């Protein structure tokens, strides 16, 4: 509101005052320009006849400035409004004229129009800014997706290359002096390949809320030992020294032993991979203000300052994946954070910078100690081998079926195989198997339908049927159980796992 008379400003203020509306008053054109530089304005009510900078001149200056050129201007005048004055006003950028004395209803209704237009412009600007943020986020996600796919291809080829080479060597000389060494190497690479796939599935399951923790009262010392045992081969192969600093008194937490060992193991693996050969790794545990803090520290390559806020994001990598001798998919730390959140804990990372090493800290609420431990000691040893069995293999992948058959022969069992779900029952009637290894994704009839068909026949109601499939999530196991499967094995099925499954059925 611009008017050289204070009483006119007070009158306008009384007419327009309402909640949510800020009224700015200026006694001259110069004061108005200062206010316009400080505030975004929905409407300017400008008196025409003012000393110094008059209303028309103020309007022309406003139209010449990018910040104020779109502010709607209504001229308030007590003078004559002949066509010439109106033309000059509209030429200066006015949208309307109001004649003094002012009709309150007319002023308020016109002002309301511009207030609403201003709110709409603000909403559109906010939506535009939000869209820009989303577009930038999508662009960043697309870039990280491309990086991830490149990394995935690289990391899958790492174990596949020695597997391919080992097979070629064994094909030429299956009984060579280094055959056992080659087989051990191939086994390690296969384990690494399966671990990459398991990490991907775990991240997906946690993100979708499909992982349920099996919490129990556990000792931190036990879970640390389990993690070290799993990570020891990688640590030793790099020539690192590993030190532990665990207090003698037990520290108890309510946690899922397997998942916490996975969390700590991921941190140890990271330390081993991102520390030059012959490095030092320290894992320690301590009690802090009613919590348990587990630290994993190394003297490796460290974390650049710009990466420390992103290190737990999916697919984040400290350095270029093409330059790493031992890498991963950039999902290990994201999985660590997700699993710690599920446990009600937190994980943090600190580093003094490049080449200064890293420290990761896990923090969980301390649990009260168990008054008396009930420990059942089980004698270690191999599962007794099951007696010879007849096993029917139903799998549309001929290569998988044949290799399963070779494994069964190695264990002393007989087998038959079919590759179509519709052929399973006729084959079982002829072969009379003791056990069926049944794939889920079959042509003709899927594994669930085949299993249900077996259960409808009197001879096969209690026949052990093992699902062996690439579908290994909790819902898949539940669905298999509901269909009538006896057990569930997730591909790839190792010889030891198969032997244990058959032994459990025989006893």
Buried (B, 14 or more C-beta within 10 A) or exposed (E): BBBBEEEBBEBBEEBBEEEEEEEBBBBBBEBBBEBBEEEEBBBBBBBBEBEEBBBBEBBBBBBEEEEBEEBBBBBBBEEEBEEEBBEBBBEBBBBBBBBEEBEEEEBBEBBEEBBEEBEEEEEEEEEEEEEEEEEEEEEEEEEBEEBBEEBBEBBBEBBEEBBEBBEEBBEEEEEEEEBEEBEEBBEBBBEBBBBBBEBBBBBEBBEEEEBEBEBEEBBBBEBBBBBBEBBEEBBEEBEBEBEEEBEEEBBBBBBBBEBBBBBBBBBBBBBBBBBEEEBBBBBBBBEEEEBBBBBBBBBBBBBBEEBBEEBBBBBBBBEEBEEBEBBBBBBBBBBBBBBBEBBBBEBBBBBEEEEEBBBBBBBBEBBEEEEEEEEEEEEEEEBEEBEEBBBBBBBBBEEBBBBBBEBBEEBEBBBBBBBBBBBBBEBBEEBEBBBBBBBBEBEEBBBBBBBEBBBEEEEBEEBBBBBBBBBBBEEBBEBBEEBBBBBBBBBBBBBEEBBBBBBEBBE
